[in-house]
Amino acid sequence: MAPICIKTVLISESVDPRCKAILEENGIRVTEKPNMKRDELMAEIKDYDGLVVRSATKVTADVINAANLKIIGRAGTGVDNVDVDAATKKGIIVMNTPSGNTISAAELTCALLMSLSRFVPQAAMSMKQGKWDRKKFMGAELYGKVLGIVGLGRIGKEVASRMQSFGMRTIGYDPITPPEVTASWGVEQMSLEQLWPQCHYITVHTPLMPSTVGLLNDESFAKCKKGVKVVNCARGGIIDEDALFRALESGQCGGAGLDVFVEEPPKNRPLVDHPNVISCPHLGASTKEAQARCGEDIALQIVDMVKGKKLVGAVNASVLASTFSQESHQLIKLGEAVGAVLQSCTSSKKPFTSIQISTQGDCMKSSTGYMTASVLVGLLANGSGSCPNLINVLSLAKESGITVNQAHCSSDAAGGVCTVEIVASGSSFKATGSVQGGVPVLLELSGSVFRQPVSLTGNLLFFKACASPQLLSSVAGVLATAGVEIQSFSAPADRTGDLWYCVGVSSLPGDLSVLKPLVKEVAQLSI
């Protein structure tokens, strides 16, 4: 990945001091301004490359569009408070700390499960009121009970291991983590339809997304054991709050431990005040250890990215994860250069309607994703109002109505080859490139196979003409008159028909029309 330069970072919330210290130790200027209102944030954000937040700062599309950010770092797991789509369209990396609060959230979940089983908060409050209600708070053992864990990521795994020590049977559901993996933790996976009726306790640990909103609702509560107890330390809305209240009132749900709510602070007071609800003010990550870990993690992740070491926690830029090697840097440069050549040579034939990107060779087997993105960056650069990069270019292409296809085939050849074919105004144009000696080169342009590969660097002038002995000298004369010196010349191996040629020049001529009497098409670019 090309280095991303982060010189200034704004921290808009209270984050562990290690975050600022680590960033400053690595040459990044840091400003801390917590508790800003929306308008204050929009006015302030213009001067920074990066923004670090927790959960209170709402990084909306308006805030993102008012900024020139390169990265938004969330010191925590979820990114509900960040408009990821708006950030992606602007080519901004959104990063979180996927493991920073894992232990703290898991421990709070376990605390709520135990509190639900023994009515600990209610009993403590009763004691403070001078009462001694032993019979009222008759509880139940966790031993031998079934715990359903919906979402078997890091936190779900840690909850399982802890509650197994109480003798609970752990079952679960996760659409991503393979059943054989969770089986090694002692969690039997099954469908939600199979899970609901078996559970004495249910805890949810999924992200909040359209498919998980209202995951526990009237219908799913009806399928559960009567008196099932539920815990949500993940995100408000995964459990339908109105359905939960109805289940509590009917006795179908025997109790709920809630650390998160649809609206925070919650205005749904009947739910919070229900005698069988234990609620907390979003304390999942509120431990000194979690805050220190999240603050330190987000700073280290930003520094590692800037230094080109690795990319961890990026939620909208998975294509970048495999771009931290010298080989990938060279291939990205190749893709952008080939795309730029085609963009220049077809500038009068737009719009593009479809693009086919084909890679060949084992060295390119794992590069298909970022090669496709890098080619599109070269093709769509200099477009109207867009600044394409590896993060946003696929969405920009989709918005432009361009169909993008990619393919890879293995080859015994030592080097990899990338071929790009575009359709514009009903005509097809093709370019093939490779990396030779660490430098991107062009092997072929729309049927013209070059005798010597064109080094894709510096100032390049491409022209299409019929082969003749006087062609080069005539072109050189016109360029010399314009004060431009030819530094290299690449001609096609074939000598019949209209062919593409390339000359490397000392500078790009200001007026290409001076070449029109000599050539049929002409294009120029600087790489």
N, C-alpha and C positions, 0 to 999 in steps of 0.2 A: 504494500500500500504506500502511495506517496505520502510523505510525512504531513501530518496536519499540525499546523502551527497554532498553538494556544499560548498567547502571551498574557491575557487578562481573564480572570474568573471572578464572577459575582456570586457570593454565598448569601442567599436571601432568607435563610432560617438559621436557627440555633443548631449548629453542627459541632461535633467534637473538635477541640482545638488542633488535634493531630491532622485534620484535613487541611487547614490553612498552612500548617507548618510544613507538611510534605510538599504541597504545591510550591510554596515559596523556596524551599530547599532546592527545587528543580527549576528555578528561574521564572516562575509564573507569578505575576502580581495578583494579589487577592484583596478584594474589598468585601467586608461583611456589613450587610444592611438588612437586619431582620425586621419583620413586621411591616413591610411596605404595603401600602394599598395598591390596587391595580394600576391606577394612573401614575403613581410614583414609580412602580416597577417598569411601566412602558417607557417612561421618560429616562430612567436610569440604564435600562438594558442595552441601549444603542452602543455603549462604549466597551462592550465585553465580547470576548470570543467564546466564553463558557459560562454556564449557569449551574450552580449546585443548589438543589432543593431537598426538602424532606416531603411531607405530605400536605402541608398547609398552603404552600404557594400554588396558585392555579395558573399553570403555564398554558394559556388559551391560544387560539389561533391569532387573536389580536396581538398578544404579547410576542408571539413568535414572529409575526410579520413586521413588528416594529423593531426587531432586533437583527443583528448580523452575526448570530451565533453559529458556532461550528459543532458545539456539543452541549447537551443538557444532561446533567448527571443527577440521578435520584439516589440519595443516600438511604436506601431501603429497597424493598422488593417490588411492590406494585408501582405502576406508572399511571394510575387512574387520573391523577391531577395534571397530566401532560397530554396535550393534543398530539399524539404520535403521528397521525396522518398529516397534520399541518407541518410538523417538523420534517417529516420524510419528504414532502413536496419541496421544501426549501433546502433539502440536502443536509439536514442537521442530524447528527448521531444522537439518539436517545439511549442512555445507559443507566442501568440500575446495579445494585449490589445484591446479586441473587442469593448469597449465603450469609450476609451480614447479621440478619436478625433471626436466623433459623432456630437456634437453640432457645432464644427468649420467647419466640412465638409458640414453639412446641411446649415449653414449660408452662406458659400461661394456659394453653389448651388443657394440659394435664391437671393444672390447679382447678380449672373450672369443672372438669369431669369429676374430680374428687369432691369439690364443693357441692355439685349437684347430687351426688350420691349420699352425702351426709348433712346437707343443709347448713354448712358451716357459717356462711355470712348471716343467714337468718337467725341462727342460734346465738351468734355473737351479738347481734343487734338486740335480741330479746334479753340477753344478760345485761346489757347496758341500760335496759329499761327496768331493771330490777326484778325480772321474772326468772322462773326456774321450770321451764316447760320441757321436761324430758320426753314425755310421751308425744308431744306435738312434733318433735323433730326425729322421729324414728326413721332411720335411713336404710340403706341396702349396701351390701358388699359389692365391690367391683369383681371380685374373684368369680370366675366361671361365666361372667357375662360376655355378650358379643358387642364389640365396638366396630361400627362401620366407618371407614375412613374414605371420604370422597375427595380424591386428589392425592396422588401418591408421589409427590415430588419430595424435595428436601425436608420440608416441615412434616408432611404426612409420614415419612419414614421415621423421623425422630419421635413423633408421637407414638407410633406403633411399638417401637423398641421399649419405650418407657412404660406404656400401659400393659405390655406383655409381662413385665415384671410383677404386675398385680394379679397375674393369672387370667387376664382377659384374652378371649379369642379375637383375633383381628382379621377382619375381612375388608375388602376395599374395591374401589372402582377408579380407573384412570384410562383415558383413551390413548395415552402416549406411552407410558412406561410398560414394557413387556411383562406379562404375567410371570415368566420364569425369573425375572429380576426381583419382583416383589415377593415371590415365593421364598427367595433366599433371605428375606427379612422376616419371614413368618407371616406374610399377609397373603391370603387367598383372594385372587381377583375374580370378579363376577360382574354381570350386568347390574344396572341400578334396579331393574325389576326383580332380580333375584336377591339383591342386597336389602332393600327396604324392609321386607317382612321378618328378617332374621335379627335385626339389631335391637339391643336394649339402649344403646347410646350411638349417636351419629355425630361426627365432626367433619366440617368441610374445609378443604385447603386447596381451592381452585382459584385461578384468576377470575376477575369479573369481566365477562364478555357476553355477547348476546346469547350464546349457548348455555351459559351458567346462571343467567338472571332468573330468579325464581325456581331454582333447581329443586328446592324443597317447597312445595306448594300444597294446596288443598288435596290435589289428587295423590301426590306422593305421601303426604301425612296419612291419608286414608289407607294406604298399603302397609303402613308401619304397625308394629306392635302397639297396643294401647298402653299409654304411659311412657312411650319412648322419650328419651332426653336428648337434646341437641345442643351443639356448641358451634359458634361461628367466631373464629379469631382471624378470618381471612379478609373478606370484603363485605360491606353492607349491601344487601340486595340478592346475595346468593340464596338466602332463606327469605321467602316472601313474608314480610313482617305482618301483613294483615292475616295471611293464612296461619302464621304461627300463633297469633293472638287467638284466632278462632279455635285452633287445636288445643291451646292452653285452657281456654274457657270450657271446652267440652271434655277435657281430660284425656283426649287422644295423645297429647304431648304432656309429659309429666314434669317438664322443666326445661329451661333454656339458659345457657351461658353465653352472653353476647358481649363481645368486645368492640364490635363494629356495627354501624347502622347506615341505612340509606342516606339519611341526612345527619350530619354531625356538626354541633351537638344535636341529639335527637329531639324532635318535637312530638314524636309518637309516645306521649307520656303514659297512656294506658298500658302499652307493652312494657316500658321500663319499670312502671310501678307495680306490675303484676307480682303477686307474692311468690310465684314459682320461677321468676326470672332473676338471674344474677347478672348484673351488667357492670361493665367497666368502661372508662372513657378512652377507648382505643389505646390500650397499654401494651399491645403485643410486642412492640419493639422498644418499649420504654424501660430499658435497663441500662445501667452505665456501660456494661460490657457490649451490648448490641449497638449502642450509639457510638462507642469508641470504634467498634469493628466496622460499622457502616461508613463513618466519616473517614477512617483510614483507608478502607477498601476503595471508595469512590475516588479518592485522591491518587492512590497507587494505580488504579485502572486508567485514569486520565494520563498519568505520567508514562505508563507503559505504552499507551497508544501513541502519544506524542513522540516517544523515542523509537517507535517502530518495532517494539518487542513483541506485543501480542494485543489482542482485543478481547476483553472479557465483559460480559454483561450488556452488550449492545442488543436492544430489543427490536431495532428496525434496520439493522445493517449486517445481517448474517453473511452477506456476500463478502464482507471485508475480512471475516475471520481467517480466511485462508490466503490472505494477501501479504503475509509478513515474512517473506523470504526474498532473496535476491532474484531467484528465478521468476517469482510472481511479479516483481517490479518490472522486469524486462518484458514479460508477456502483456502486462497492462499497457506499457508504452507502445508495444506492437499494436494492440487492439485499437488504442486511441489514434495512432498514426494511420493505420489502414482506414479507419472510419473517417479521419480528417481528409485523406486523399480522395475518397469517394464523395465526401461532402463538397469538396472544392471542385471536383471534375463534373459534378451533376448540379451545380448551384442554379443553373437556369432550367432544370428539369423537375423541380420540386412541385408538389409535395411527394414525399416517399409514401408508398402504400404498404410495402412489405419488405422485410429484411430476413435473410437466411444466413446464419453464422455457423460455419462448419469447422470443427477442429479435427486434426489428424495427428496421430502419434501418441505414444504412451506418456510422454512428458507433459501432454496437455490434458490427460484424462481427468484430473481433478480441477482443471482450470475453467471448465465450461461456463460456470456461473459468472465469474468476474471477467472472463474474456468477452462474453456477451455484453455485459454492462460497459466495459471499457470501449468496445467498438461503438456502442450507442452514444457514449460521451463524445467521441470524435465526430460522429455523424450529426449529432444534434447541437453541437457547440455553435455559437454565433447565431442561434435561432432567436426568434422574437421574444425578448424578455426573459428567457430561461437561462439558468446557470446549471447545466447538467453535471452531476458527479455520480460516483458509483452507487450512492445511496438513493438518489431520486430519479435516475434516468429511466428505469423501467416504467415507473408511473407516468413520467413525461411522455414516453413513447406511446403508452396506452391512451393518454389524453389526446395525443395527436392523431389517433386512429391508425397507428402503424402496427401491423401484425408482425410479431417477432417470433422466429423459429430458430432452434438451435439443435445441433447434432454433433456427435463425436464418433469417429471410427478409429480403431486401433491400427497400428502400423509398426513394422519392424524397423522403419527408418530411424536414424539416430536423432534427428531434429523434428520438432513439431511444426505443423503448418496450419495457418488460419485462413480460410476463404470466406469472404463476405460478398453476398450477392444482394443487390437492392433492386426494387422495381419502383420507378418514378416516371410518371406521365406515360405509362404503358410500355416503357422500355426497360430493359434489364442491363445492369452494370455490375461488373465483378472485379474484385481485387483479391490477390493472394499474397500473404506475407509470412515471414518467418523471423527467427532471431539467429543471427550468425555473429559469432565473436562477441556476444553480449550486446549487439546493436540490432534494432529492428530494421528489416529490409523488405522491399517490395519485389516480389518475384514475377508477378503478372498483373496487368491492368486491362480488363475487358478484351481478352483474347491476345494481347500483345505480351509475349513472354520475353523478358529482358535477358540479353546475353550475359550481362553482369548485373547482379541484384542491385536495386537502387537503395542506397543507404538513406533511411527515413530520418534525417536530421538536417538542420539548417534551413536555408532558403531554397525551395524547390519550384521549378517551373515545368509543368506538364503541357505538352501540346500534341495534337493529333494531326497527322499529315501523311501525304503519300511519299513513299521513299524516293529520294533522289540524291545524286552525288553533291548537289549544291545546297541541300537543305540546311546542314549544320552551319556552313559558312554564311549563308544568308541570314539565318537566325542570329548568329553571333554578331554580324554587322549591325543589325537593327538594335540589338541589346547594347552594343558598344556605343552607338550613337546616343542611347538613353543613359549612358554612364554605368552600365551593368556589365560585370565581367563574368564569363562562364568559368566555373571551377571544376565541373565534372559533367560527363555526358553518358547517358545510358540509352542504348538503342535496342529494339526488339530483334530476336534471332531471325524471324521471318522478314522477308523484304517485299512482300506483295500486298497491295491494297492500302487502305488507310490504317495507320498504326500509331500507337502512343509512344512518345519519346519523353525523356526526362532530362533536364539539365539542372545541376546545382549552380546557384548564382551568388554573387557577392552581396546583392541586395535585391529586393523585389522591385520590378519596374512599376512606376506609378501609373502607367497607362498601357494596358494590355492590347488595346486596339491597334497599336503600331505593328503587332504581329499578325493581324487578321489577313493581310494580303498573302502571307506565306503559309498559314495553317488553317485547318478547318475548325478546330476547337482549341482553347487554351485555358489553363487554370494555374493558379499559384497559391502557395501556402508556406508558412514558416513553422517548423517543428522544433 
